[in-house]
């Protein structure tokens, strides 16, 4: 599985290069869910990514951040390149079981290390806005709720305003907690 994310990162880097060629003055914004967030991190580090390409904003929904400082993970850690990324909105639910031990089983990392809801990389800490999203469901259902319409609407507000997510939440707290089968109604 780590190779699949590395391959995905390479493909994303090539795609971002093409986007930059077609619209060089447009800001690039990326929204990713679960291990797709780690694909974005890989893309930001890719030697294939053109030097002029920068992701101005990224949204990470329920990302299982790998604790890369563990020597076992040295070859497969997921660390963003701070110089290639602008603000990162990292949304998670404390009830999400996929971000922990379950993600380790799916990825093939059968190590006694729990993945984190918050990126432990000190070099990129300044990029992150970390926010817990309340969900009605727990476990895998909570993980799925993170890419529903309500969270999407909140993310859209953050991207449009380019500001602080705490302000967005304060003005729209009636959208929380998020149910599993969220349709945004």
Helices and strands as residue ranges (DSSP letters): H 2-22, E 28-33, H 36-45, E 55-61, G 71-73, G 82-84, E 85-92, I 98-102, H 103-107, G 122-127, E 128-132, H 140-145, H 149-161, H 165-171, G 173-175
